[in-house]
Amino acid sequence: MNQPTSSGHAMPPGNIPSHGRDAMHDDPMHEHQGSLRGYLTGFVLAAILTVIPFWLVMGNVIANKQLLILIILALAIVQIFVHIVYFLHLDTRSEAGWNMMAFIFTAVLVIIVLGASIWVMYNENANMMPMSPQYQQQHPISHRPTGNQPPQ
């Protein structure tokens, strides 16, 4: 009869734990690759990738706002990968690559949903009918004249 392991899974026959250790520790499908050195490396990299954008913004290092935003986004993407590798331990070796494939599939779906939402909202805003003058007179708070237009 199969004996359950400490994780509750039944072991196949003939796979009896040796030397008092659980058979799951010898299974490459369930190995945990975290170490103190790995966690400290991930922490230091994440801290550096947090401090650099803070310094760029607070020190007014880059005057061009678009370039600053692109640099901050690039550093954020690098930080996401640092978290994925050092803290979530997602790579092509864990679970025979299925964890990474599931993560990539999820990321693609999130990008599609966010991109489509932004596209729909932009098109709704661009194609919205202008407000009539009667509406503007009835609701003066919703329409405030800009500096280029005289008040009505």
Backbone as ProteinMPNN parsed JSONL, in Angstrom:
{"seq_chain_A": "MNQPTSSGHAMPPGNIPSHGRDAMHDDPMHEHQGSLRGYLTGFVLAAILTVIPFWLVMGNVIANKQLLILIILALAIVQIFVHIVYFLHLDTRSEAGWNMMAFIFTAVLVIIVLGASIWVMYNENANMMPMSPQYQQQHPISHRPTGNQPPQ", "coords_chain_A": {"N_chain_A": [[0.842, -1.173, 0.0], [0.459, 2.265, -0.685], [2.275, 4.723, 1.021], [1.468, 7.801, 2.576], [3.199, 10.9, 2.138], [4.785, 13.596, 3.973], [3.655, 15.768, 2.759], [1.195, 14.901, 2.073], [0.807, 13.515, -0.255], [0.604, 10.395, -1.91], [3.185, 7.964, -2.052], [4.725, 6.314, -4.805], [4.848, 2.703, -5.185], [7.797, 1.085, -3.986], [9.295, 3.334, -3.739], [10.561, 4.19, -1.267], [11.282, 6.311, 1.471], [14.667, 7.14, 2.187], [17.1, 6.996, 4.77], [15.631, 8.484, 6.606], [14.683, 10.705, 5.308], [12.361, 12.615, 3.342], [10.907, 11.461, 0.321], [10.197, 13.392, -1.474], [12.105, 15.38, -1.419], [14.155, 14.448, -2.969], [13.139, 14.487, -5.451], [13.36, 16.008, -8.542], [11.312, 17.515, -9.574], [10.1, 18.855, -7.51], [11.971, 20.322, -6.156], [13.376, 22.876, -4.12], [14.972, 25.804, -4.763], [15.89, 27.888, -3.255], [18.171, 29.846, -1.412], [20.061, 31.35, 1.236], [21.979, 33.059, 0.197], [20.971, 33.478, -2.411], [18.521, 34.743, -1.835], [19.464, 37.064, -0.548], [20.931, 38.23, -2.621], [18.848, 38.755, -4.442], [17.383, 40.557, -2.86], [19.194, 42.714, -2.574], [19.525, 43.494, -5.265], [16.848, 44.2, -5.864], [16.518, 46.313, -4.077], [18.409, 48.162, -5.051], [17.336, 48.589, -7.594], [15.084, 49.927, -6.839], [15.964, 52.219, -5.543], [17.359, 53.654, -7.507], [15.4, 54.734, -9.477], [14.036, 56.395, -7.662], [16.041, 58.21, -6.914], [16.54, 59.338, -9.45], [14.164, 60.749, -9.923], [13.77, 62.396, -7.627], [16.139, 63.848, -7.552], [16.071, 65.322, -9.87], [17.539, 64.512, -12.139], [17.314, 63.856, -14.851], [16.089, 65.868, -17.337], [14.267, 65.573, -19.429], [11.067, 64.471, -19.543], [9.742, 62.303, -20.842], [11.855, 60.561, -21.44], [12.706, 60.007, -18.859], [10.47, 58.653, -17.839], [10.502, 56.378, -19.497], [12.946, 55.218, -18.705], [12.399, 54.648, -16.016], [10.288, 52.813, -16.343], [11.681, 50.765, -17.681], [13.508, 50.0, -15.679], [11.647, 49.07, -13.843], [10.632, 46.829, -15.168], [12.941, 45.244, -15.228], [13.175, 44.851, -12.482], [10.884, 43.328, -12.009], [11.633, 40.926, -13.259], [13.787, 40.253, -11.599], [12.427, 39.682, -9.215], [10.895, 37.513, -10.088], [12.848, 35.573, -10.683], [14.57, 35.392, -8.368], [12.894, 35.31, -6.087], [10.384, 34.067, -6.641], [11.326, 31.856, -7.917], [10.979, 30.993, -10.565], [11.804, 29.335, -13.381], [13.059, 27.711, -16.344], [13.604, 25.158, -15.543], [12.111, 24.352, -13.318], [9.399, 22.27, -12.466], [9.515, 21.032, -14.94], [9.466, 23.093, -16.784], [6.846, 23.935, -17.027], [5.797, 25.725, -15.155], [6.975, 28.157, -15.912], [5.926, 28.399, -18.485], [3.191, 28.662, -17.89], [3.299, 31.067, -16.508], [4.211, 32.835, -18.522], [2.063, 32.634, -20.329], [0.022, 33.737, -18.731], [1.042, 36.337, -18.39], [0.971, 37.263, -21.044], [-1.798, 37.237, -21.507], [-2.608, 39.183, -19.608], [-1.333, 41.463, -20.628], [-2.638, 41.677, -23.101], [-5.311, 42.126, -22.246], [-5.035, 44.538, -20.752], [-3.951, 46.24, -22.74], [-6.014, 46.185, -24.667], [-8.08, 47.291, -23.141], [-7.145, 49.896, -22.663], [-7.036, 50.783, -25.303], [-9.76, 50.651, -26.038], [-10.882, 52.517, -24.23], [-9.554, 54.858, -25.035], [-10.527, 55.128, -27.672], [-13.255, 55.401, -27.137], [-13.246, 57.853, -25.817], [-12.214, 59.513, -27.844], [-14.196, 59.345, -29.777], [-16.433, 60.377, -28.628], [-19.425, 62.276, -28.408], [-19.534, 65.82, -28.735], [-20.401, 68.107, -26.066], [-23.57, 69.698, -25.823], [-24.462, 73.234, -26.042], [-26.655, 73.817, -24.373], [-26.521, 71.858, -22.38], [-24.133, 72.563, -21.172], [-24.827, 75.001, -20.024], [-26.74, 74.212, -18.173], [-25.28, 72.609, -16.48], [-22.882, 73.918, -15.077], [-20.595, 73.28, -13.592], [-19.503, 70.948, -14.637], [-18.421, 71.799, -17.007], [-15.849, 73.769, -17.402], [-14.558, 76.771, -18.517], [-11.606, 77.018, -20.497], [-8.447, 78.782, -20.581], [-8.303, 79.734, -23.175], [-10.858, 80.091, -24.117], [-13.611, 82.332, -24.027], [-15.708, 82.935, -21.146], [-19.093, 81.736, -21.046]], "CA_chain_A": [[0.0, 0.0, 0.0], [1.225, 3.498, -0.765], [2.296, 5.51, 2.246], [1.476, 9.238, 2.278], [4.345, 11.668, 2.601], [4.402, 14.71, 4.842], [2.857, 16.715, 1.985], [-0.127, 14.334, 1.862], [0.774, 12.765, -1.511], [1.005, 9.004, -1.779], [4.396, 7.625, -2.788], [4.572, 5.099, -5.6], [5.494, 1.549, -4.552], [9.217, 0.956, -4.246], [9.945, 4.628, -3.558], [10.522, 4.367, 0.179], [12.279, 7.292, 1.88], [15.89, 6.584, 2.739], [17.805, 7.767, 5.799], [14.715, 9.347, 7.331], [14.309, 11.889, 4.522], [11.169, 12.471, 2.509], [11.255, 11.228, -1.079], [9.933, 14.601, -2.254], [13.323, 16.19, -1.485], [15.003, 13.916, -4.03], [12.419, 14.646, -6.709], [13.716, 17.286, -9.16], [10.114, 18.287, -9.897], [9.654, 19.597, -6.346], [13.088, 20.872, -5.392], [13.322, 24.309, -3.829], [16.324, 26.26, -5.028], [16.165, 29.091, -2.49], [19.234, 29.829, -0.43], [20.244, 32.659, 1.836], [22.74, 33.876, -0.765], [20.057, 33.856, -3.487], [17.573, 35.732, -1.326], [20.18, 38.323, -0.306], [21.23, 38.807, -3.939], [17.591, 39.315, -4.94], [17.036, 41.731, -2.056], [20.093, 43.825, -2.923], [19.164, 43.95, -6.613], [15.552, 44.876, -5.791], [16.72, 47.595, -3.397], [19.102, 49.057, -5.991], [16.387, 48.942, -8.654], [14.104, 50.837, -6.256], [16.632, 53.476, -5.185], [17.758, 54.395, -8.72], [14.324, 55.615, -9.957], [13.763, 57.411, -6.642], [17.102, 59.215, -7.061], [16.348, 60.033, -10.721], [13.031, 61.667, -9.821], [13.956, 63.38, -6.563], [17.302, 64.678, -7.852], [15.892, 65.97, -11.176], [18.736, 64.149, -12.896], [16.973, 63.882, -16.282], [15.096, 66.918, -17.567], [13.274, 65.093, -20.389], [10.101, 63.642, -18.812], [9.468, 61.057, -21.555], [13.008, 59.695, -21.241], [12.67, 59.599, -17.458], [9.421, 57.641, -17.704], [10.981, 55.152, -20.143], [13.981, 54.623, -17.86], [11.741, 54.086, -14.835], [9.575, 51.611, -16.777], [12.677, 49.726, -17.953], [13.99, 49.508, -14.386], [10.546, 48.301, -13.239], [10.594, 45.528, -15.846], [14.09, 44.482, -14.716], [12.853, 44.451, -11.116], [9.927, 42.222, -12.095], [12.391, 39.709, -13.54], [14.543, 39.919, -10.392], [11.5, 39.035, -8.295], [10.499, 36.22, -10.65], [13.948, 34.616, -10.61], [15.148, 35.201, -7.043], [11.915, 35.073, -5.025], [9.392, 33.08, -7.069], [12.092, 30.72, -8.429], [10.432, 30.518, -11.833], [12.753, 29.191, -14.477], [12.643, 26.651, -17.263], [13.883, 23.847, -14.955], [11.126, 23.947, -12.318], [8.213, 21.584, -12.992], [9.794, 20.727, -16.35], [9.186, 24.26, -17.614], [5.429, 24.269, -17.073], [5.565, 26.943, -14.368], [7.342, 29.308, -16.736], [4.95, 28.505, -19.576], [1.954, 29.202, -17.315], [3.55, 32.475, -16.208], [4.25, 33.573, -19.794], [0.691, 32.684, -20.826], [-0.695, 34.707, -17.913], [1.557, 37.672, -18.717], [0.445, 37.636, -22.363], [-3.215, 37.56, -21.335], [-2.721, 40.464, -18.902], [-0.938, 42.52, -21.57], [-3.725, 41.817, -24.077], [-6.471, 42.742, -21.593], [-4.716, 45.937, -20.458], [-3.837, 46.971, -23.999], [-7.349, 46.328, -25.267], [-8.855, 48.229, -22.321], [-6.658, 51.255, -22.951], [-7.445, 51.103, -26.667], [-11.202, 50.906, -26.037], [-11.135, 53.78, -23.526], [-9.078, 55.948, -25.888], [-11.467, 55.289, -28.784], [-14.503, 55.951, -26.615], [-13.023, 59.267, -25.549], [-12.024, 60.222, -29.107], [-15.429, 59.332, -30.561], [-17.549, 60.876, -27.824], [-20.051, 63.462, -28.987], [-19.304, 67.023, -27.922], [-21.556, 68.521, -25.266], [-24.348, 70.797, -26.4], [-24.419, 74.447, -25.214], [-27.685, 73.76, -23.346], [-26.008, 71.036, -21.293], [-23.1, 73.326, -20.488], [-25.472, 76.023, -19.207], [-27.437, 73.551, -17.074], [-24.278, 71.981, -15.61], [-21.673, 74.746, -15.233], [-19.429, 72.699, -12.929], [-18.897, 69.94, -15.492], [-17.702, 72.455, -18.102], [-15.171, 74.999, -17.004], [-13.848, 77.301, -19.69], [-10.143, 77.104, -20.404], [-7.926, 80.142, -20.784], [-8.439, 80.124, -24.571], [-12.246, 80.332, -24.457], [-14.273, 83.276, -23.121], [-16.839, 82.307, -20.441], [-20.398, 81.957, -21.702]], "C_chain_A": [[0.885, 1.233, 0.0], [1.132, 4.265, 0.542], [2.294, 6.987, 1.892], [2.734, 9.889, 2.838], [3.856, 12.793, 3.487], [3.567, 15.737, 4.088], [1.466, 16.171, 1.676], [-0.245, 13.522, 0.584], [1.23, 11.331, -1.252], [2.24, 8.755, -2.618], [4.135, 6.383, -3.62], [5.291, 3.939, -4.917], [6.967, 1.497, -4.927], [9.974, 2.258, -4.059], [9.897, 4.989, -2.075], [11.604, 5.365, 0.571], [13.49, 6.611, 2.508], [16.492, 7.553, 3.733], [16.906, 8.787, 6.469], [14.311, 10.598, 6.57], [13.094, 11.578, 3.672], [11.61, 12.292, 1.065], [11.032, 12.466, -1.933], [11.176, 15.476, -2.382], [14.247, 15.715, -2.596], [14.383, 14.102, -5.402], [12.777, 15.984, -7.342], [12.502, 18.141, -9.533], [9.699, 19.179, -8.746], [10.807, 20.207, -5.561], [12.944, 22.381, -5.258], [14.739, 24.833, -3.917], [16.69, 27.507, -4.235], [17.292, 28.876, -1.5], [19.368, 31.242, 0.124], [20.978, 33.59, 0.879], [21.842, 34.356, -1.905], [19.068, 34.923, -3.047], [18.245, 37.081, -1.078], [20.539, 39.01, -1.626], [19.975, 39.453, -4.523], [17.189, 40.564, -4.181], [17.894, 42.929, -2.423], [19.758, 44.368, -4.309], [17.837, 44.706, -6.599], [15.687, 46.238, -5.117], [17.407, 48.604, -4.324], [18.146, 49.522, -7.085], [15.232, 49.799, -8.139], [14.72, 52.205, -5.998], [16.969, 54.299, -6.431], [16.617, 55.26, -9.261], [13.979, 56.717, -8.955], [14.776, 58.548, -6.756], [16.914, 60.011, -8.356], [15.238, 61.077, -10.63], [13.306, 62.773, -8.807], [15.135, 64.319, -6.836], [17.18, 65.457, -9.143], [17.106, 65.745, -12.066], [18.484, 64.264, -14.397], [15.848, 64.88, -16.473], [13.97, 66.451, -18.494], [12.338, 64.101, -19.695], [9.831, 62.313, -19.504], [10.623, 60.069, -21.374], [13.039, 59.167, -19.809], [11.633, 58.496, -17.24], [9.864, 56.326, -18.335], [12.044, 54.454, -19.305], [13.356, 53.97, -16.631], [10.971, 52.817, -15.203], [10.539, 50.461, -17.061], [13.222, 49.142, -16.649], [12.909, 48.7, -13.67], [10.452, 46.912, -13.865], [11.75, 44.652, -15.373], [13.792, 43.995, -13.299], [11.829, 43.32, -11.086], [10.661, 40.913, -12.346], [13.253, 39.286, -12.357], [13.639, 39.194, -9.4], [11.107, 37.645, -8.793], [11.6, 35.186, -10.444], [14.365, 34.339, -9.169], [14.133, 34.87, -5.958], [10.861, 34.042, -5.404], [10.028, 31.803, -7.618], [11.467, 30.132, -9.685], [11.545, 30.488, -12.862], [12.298, 28.012, -15.333], [12.876, 25.264, -16.679], [12.795, 23.401, -13.985], [9.874, 23.398, -12.997], [8.33, 21.334, -14.494], [9.394, 21.866, -17.281], [7.742, 24.695, -17.638], [5.095, 25.504, -16.252], [5.864, 28.183, -15.201], [6.363, 29.492, -17.886], [3.628, 29.083, -19.068], [2.126, 30.688, -17.002], [3.552, 33.313, -17.483], [2.849, 33.707, -20.372], [-0.127, 33.715, -20.059], [-0.255, 36.126, -18.238], [1.022, 38.152, -20.062], [-1.035, 38.008, -22.26], [-3.403, 38.903, -20.636], [-2.372, 41.613, -19.834], [-2.041, 42.75, -22.599], [-4.921, 42.534, -23.456], [-6.207, 44.216, -21.292], [-4.625, 46.772, -21.726], [-5.182, 47.2, -24.653], [-8.198, 47.31, -24.467], [-8.439, 49.671, -22.592], [-7.105, 51.685, -24.341], [-8.936, 51.45, -26.719], [-11.505, 52.25, -25.37], [-10.681, 54.978, -24.353], [-10.071, 56.197, -27.023], [-12.816, 55.817, -28.314], [-14.361, 57.445, -26.363], [-12.908, 60.063, -26.85], [-13.328, 60.332, -29.895], [-16.642, 59.839, -29.793], [-18.109, 62.147, -28.445], [-19.754, 64.679, -28.108], [-20.577, 67.418, -27.184], [-22.258, 69.691, -25.94], [-24.246, 72.027, -25.498], [-25.482, 74.445, -24.116], [-27.208, 72.942, -22.132], [-24.974, 71.808, -20.482], [-23.713, 74.401, -19.599], [-26.173, 75.405, -18.0], [-26.465, 72.964, -16.049], [-22.966, 72.766, -15.705], [-20.443, 74.144, -14.571], [-18.734, 71.7, -13.838], [-18.142, 70.556, -16.662], [-17.134, 73.762, -17.582], [-14.403, 75.505, -18.185], [-12.346, 77.326, -19.433], [-9.714, 78.519, -20.668], [-8.12, 80.639, -22.213], [-9.881, 80.506, -24.938], [-12.835, 81.378, -23.497], [-15.419, 82.588, -22.399], [-18.15, 82.674, -21.099], [-21.421, 82.434, -20.715]], "O_chain_A": [[1.948, 1.238, 0.621], [0.049, 4.436, 1.101], [3.035, 7.402, 1.002], [3.259, 9.48, 3.873], [2.656, 12.932, 3.725], [2.838, 16.507, 4.713], [0.641, 16.874, 1.091], [-1.281, 12.9, 0.346], [2.142, 11.096, -0.459], [2.356, 9.249, -3.739], [3.403, 5.491, -3.19], [6.235, 4.156, -4.157], [7.34, 1.827, -6.053], [11.195, 2.277, -4.208], [9.269, 5.973, -1.684], [12.724, 5.289, 0.066], [13.361, 5.642, 3.256], [16.409, 8.77, 3.568], [17.375, 9.854, 6.864], [13.656, 11.473, 7.137], [12.834, 10.425, 3.327], [12.584, 12.908, 0.633], [11.617, 12.582, -3.01], [11.299, 16.234, -3.344], [15.042, 16.499, -3.114], [15.049, 13.891, -6.415], [12.519, 17.021, -6.732], [12.634, 19.339, -9.78], [9.007, 20.173, -8.968], [10.627, 20.576, -4.401], [12.458, 23.063, -6.159], [15.622, 24.347, -3.21], [17.713, 28.129, -4.52], [17.356, 27.845, -0.83], [18.852, 32.202, -0.45], [20.639, 34.768, 0.765], [21.937, 35.51, -2.322], [18.803, 35.881, -3.774], [17.662, 38.126, -1.365], [20.458, 40.234, -1.732], [20.031, 40.569, -5.038], [16.707, 41.526, -4.778], [17.382, 44.04, -2.568], [19.714, 45.583, -4.501], [17.711, 45.742, -7.252], [15.049, 47.205, -5.532], [17.019, 49.772, -4.367], [18.14, 50.694, -7.461], [14.474, 50.345, -8.94], [14.074, 53.231, -6.208], [16.869, 55.526, -6.4], [16.844, 56.447, -9.494], [13.667, 57.841, -9.348], [14.403, 59.72, -6.701], [17.106, 61.227, -8.364], [15.358, 62.164, -11.195], [13.1, 63.951, -9.098], [15.122, 65.468, -6.393], [18.101, 66.195, -9.493], [17.631, 66.682, -12.668], [19.357, 64.722, -15.135], [14.788, 64.765, -15.857], [12.832, 66.898, -18.348], [12.765, 63.015, -19.304], [9.703, 61.289, -18.831], [10.394, 58.876, -21.176], [13.364, 58.001, -19.582], [11.896, 57.52, -16.537], [9.626, 55.262, -17.764], [12.044, 53.227, -19.204], [13.74, 52.865, -16.25], [10.999, 51.844, -14.449], [10.253, 49.313, -16.723], [13.378, 47.927, -16.528], [13.224, 47.743, -12.963], [10.217, 45.929, -13.162], [11.57, 43.456, -15.142], [14.117, 42.859, -12.951], [11.903, 42.444, -10.224], [10.351, 39.899, -11.721], [13.437, 38.091, -12.126], [14.047, 38.195, -8.808], [10.999, 36.709, -8.002], [11.319, 34.047, -10.071], [14.502, 33.179, -8.781], [14.486, 34.201, -4.986], [10.48, 33.221, -4.57], [9.352, 30.786, -7.768], [11.428, 28.913, -9.852], [12.151, 31.515, -13.167], [11.267, 27.397, -15.061], [12.403, 24.278, -17.245], [12.566, 22.201, -13.832], [9.361, 23.971, -13.958], [7.342, 21.419, -15.223], [9.026, 21.632, -18.432], [7.429, 25.734, -18.219], [4.195, 26.259, -16.62], [5.095, 29.144, -15.194], [6.009, 30.621, -18.224], [3.013, 29.906, -19.746], [1.204, 31.478, -17.206], [2.956, 34.39, -17.516], [2.481, 34.778, -20.854], [-0.882, 34.481, -20.657], [-1.091, 37.023, -18.349], [0.66, 39.32, -20.205], [-1.471, 38.988, -22.864], [-4.269, 39.684, -21.029], [-3.053, 42.639, -19.827], [-2.346, 43.895, -22.933], [-5.483, 43.445, -24.064], [-7.067, 45.058, -21.55], [-5.156, 47.881, -21.785], [-5.459, 48.296, -25.142], [-8.958, 48.084, -25.05], [-9.284, 50.555, -22.732], [-7.51, 52.832, -24.535], [-9.329, 52.423, -27.363], [-12.298, 53.034, -25.891], [-11.356, 56.007, -24.369], [-10.416, 57.344, -27.305], [-13.453, 56.6, -29.02], [-15.27, 58.215, -26.669], [-13.446, 61.166, -26.949], [-13.537, 61.314, -30.607], [-17.769, 59.732, -30.278], [-17.363, 62.989, -28.945], [-19.726, 64.573, -26.882], [-21.685, 67.106, -27.62], [-21.623, 70.556, -26.543], [-23.973, 71.887, -24.306], [-25.256, 75.004, -23.042], [-27.475, 73.313, -20.989], [-24.942, 71.718, -19.255], [-23.178, 74.689, -18.528], [-26.2, 76.003, -16.924], [-26.807, 72.84, -14.873], [-22.029, 72.308, -16.358], [-19.327, 74.479, -14.967], [-17.506, 71.604, -13.823], [-17.296, 69.889, -17.256], [-17.859, 74.731, -17.355], [-13.66, 74.746, -18.808], [-11.881, 77.609, -18.329], [-10.55, 79.377, -20.953], [-8.103, 81.848, -22.446], [-10.106, 81.168, -25.951], [-12.587, 81.319, -22.293], [-16.06, 81.719, -22.99], [-18.309, 83.769, -21.639], [-22.571, 82.671, -21.085]]}, "name": "protein", "num_of_chains": 1, "seq": "MNQPTSSGHAMPPGNIPSHGRDAMHDDPMHEHQGSLRGYLTGFVLAAILTVIPFWLVMGNVIANKQLLILIILALAIVQIFVHIVYFLHLDTRSEAGWNMMAFIFTAVLVIIVLGASIWVMYNENANMMPMSPQYQQQHPISHRPTGNQPPQ"}
